Amino acid sequence: MSSWESRRVLRQRVSVEARYELIDAEKRTFGSDSRPRYTVTQMLRWLGVSGSGYYEWRRRPQSATAARREALKKLIMVIFEMSDQTYGYRRIHAALRRSGHGWSPELVRALVRQLGPQPCQPRPWRHNLTDQDPAARRIPDLLRRDLTATAPGVKMVGSGSRREFHPPAPTEPCFVETGESFVFFLQIQRTR
């Protein structure tokens, strides 16, 4: 690949540091013969950067911003694990704010995307009033879910609702809370 072709492949506004990072990542890739696919010299020539600049960049200590971002990445993963892997970037950002860290939501979102944790949203717990006895026989569906009647008084159906604080109207079915459990009252109505 010529120097002209490599410049066409990469965007013109790619920073020199991004090119150094690409070289650093690519030099760790190996071909089928267990040798590096490209030499550093080849990549330096293709990307149009100097070897002295690359090696000086490698010796340079980590910047304060990069160190803060690495610390933030660790905090993000700790919060994510402590939430049982359910928090997305918004909740992680809120947890960071509550603990006194003032990073922006955009930075937290970018780092969460970079780290790649996938939050799982558990289904909400739904209250069920009845615990079925596995040994009990099933109640037969005699109407087979067909509630239309051919004449008055042929099919009788009812429904239930839970009322705890006030007695229901005379025509309304209800649950009444007792000291031990609930008592279900059902009024049967004729269908037409």
Contacts in CASP RR format, 6 or more apart in sequence:
PFRMAT RR
TARGET T0000
AUTHOR 0000-0000-0000
METHOD contacts of the structure
MODEL  1
MSSWESRRVLRQRVSVEARYELIDAEKRTFGSDSRPRYTVTQMLRWLGVS
GSGYYEWRRRPQSATAARREALKKLIMVIFEMSDQTYGYRRIHAALRRSG
HGWSPELVRALVRQLGPQPCQPRPWRHNLTDQDPAARRIPDLLRRDLTAT
APGVKMVGSGSRREFHPPAPTEPCFVETGESFVFFLQIQRTR
1 46 0 8 1.000
3 45 0 8 1.000
3 46 0 8 1.000
3 48 0 8 1.000
6 46 0 8 1.000
6 47 0 8 1.000
6 48 0 8 1.000
7 48 0 8 1.000
10 19 0 8 1.000
10 47 0 8 1.000
16 49 0 8 1.000
17 57 0 8 1.000
19 47 0 8 1.000
19 48 0 8 1.000
19 49 0 8 1.000
20 49 0 8 1.000
20 53 0 8 1.000
20 54 0 8 1.000
20 57 0 8 1.000
20 58 0 8 1.000
22 43 0 8 1.000
22 47 0 8 1.000
23 40 0 8 1.000
23 43 0 8 1.000
23 44 0 8 1.000
23 47 0 8 1.000
23 49 0 8 1.000
23 54 0 8 1.000
24 58 0 8 1.000
26 37 0 8 1.000
26 38 0 8 1.000
26 43 0 8 1.000
27 36 0 8 1.000
27 38 0 8 1.000
27 40 0 8 1.000
27 43 0 8 1.000
28 36 0 8 1.000
29 36 0 8 1.000
29 37 0 8 1.000
29 38 0 8 1.000
30 36 0 8 1.000
30 37 0 8 1.000
31 37 0 8 1.000
40 51 0 8 1.000
40 54 0 8 1.000
44 50 0 8 1.000
44 51 0 8 1.000
44 54 0 8 1.000
62 70 0 8 1.000
69 107 0 8 1.000
69 111 0 8 1.000
72 96 0 8 1.000
72 101 0 8 1.000
72 103 0 8 1.000
72 107 0 8 1.000
72 108 0 8 1.000
72 111 0 8 1.000
73 111 0 8 1.000
73 114 0 8 1.000
73 115 0 8 1.000
75 96 0 8 1.000
75 101 0 8 1.000
76 92 0 8 1.000
76 96 0 8 1.000
76 108 0 8 1.000
76 111 0 8 1.000
76 112 0 8 1.000
76 115 0 8 1.000
76 117 0 8 1.000
77 115 0 8 1.000
77 117 0 8 1.000
79 87 0 8 1.000
79 92 0 8 1.000
79 95 0 8 1.000
79 96 0 8 1.000
80 87 0 8 1.000
80 88 0 8 1.000
80 92 0 8 1.000
80 117 0 8 1.000
80 119 0 8 1.000
83 91 0 8 1.000
83 92 0 8 1.000
83 95 0 8 1.000
83 119 0 8 1.000
85 117 0 8 1.000
85 118 0 8 1.000
85 119 0 8 1.000
85 120 0 8 1.000
86 119 0 8 1.000
86 120 0 8 1.000
86 121 0 8 1.000
86 122 0 8 1.000
87 95 0 8 1.000
87 119 0 8 1.000
88 112 0 8 1.000
88 117 0 8 1.000
88 119 0 8 1.000
89 105 0 8 1.000
89 108 0 8 1.000
89 109 0 8 1.000
89 112 0 8 1.000
89 113 0 8 1.000
90 105 0 8 1.000
92 108 0 8 1.000
92 112 0 8 1.000
93 103 0 8 1.000
93 105 0 8 1.000
93 108 0 8 1.000
93 109 0 8 1.000
96 102 0 8 1.000
96 103 0 8 1.000
96 108 0 8 1.000
129 162 0 8 1.000
129 175 0 8 1.000
129 182 0 8 1.000
143 155 0 8 1.000
143 157 0 8 1.000
147 155 0 8 1.000
147 157 0 8 1.000
147 191 0 8 1.000
148 155 0 8 1.000
148 191 0 8 1.000
149 155 0 8 1.000
149 190 0 8 1.000
149 191 0 8 1.000
149 192 0 8 1.000
152 190 0 8 1.000
152 191 0 8 1.000
152 192 0 8 1.000
153 190 0 8 1.000
153 191 0 8 1.000
154 191 0 8 1.000
155 191 0 8 1.000
156 188 0 8 1.000
156 189 0 8 1.000
156 190 0 8 1.000
156 191 0 8 1.000
157 188 0 8 1.000
157 189 0 8 1.000
157 191 0 8 1.000
158 173 0 8 1.000
158 186 0 8 1.000
158 187 0 8 1.000
158 188 0 8 1.000
158 189 0 8 1.000
159 173 0 8 1.000
159 186 0 8 1.000
160 173 0 8 1.000
160 174 0 8 1.000
160 175 0 8 1.000
160 184 0 8 1.000
160 186 0 8 1.000
161 168 0 8 1.000
161 172 0 8 1.000
161 173 0 8 1.000
161 174 0 8 1.000
161 175 0 8 1.000
162 174 0 8 1.000
162 175 0 8 1.000
162 182 0 8 1.000
163 172 0 8 1.000
163 174 0 8 1.000
163 175 0 8 1.000
163 176 0 8 1.000
164 175 0 8 1.000
164 177 0 8 1.000
167 174 0 8 1.000
168 174 0 8 1.000
168 185 0 8 1.000
171 187 0 8 1.000
171 189 0 8 1.000
172 187 0 8 1.000
173 184 0 8 1.000
173 185 0 8 1.000
173 186 0 8 1.000
173 187 0 8 1.000
174 184 0 8 1.000
174 185 0 8 1.000
175 182 0 8 1.000
175 183 0 8 1.000
175 184 0 8 1.000
175 185 0 8 1.000
176 182 0 8 1.000
176 183 0 8 1.000
176 185 0 8 1.000
END
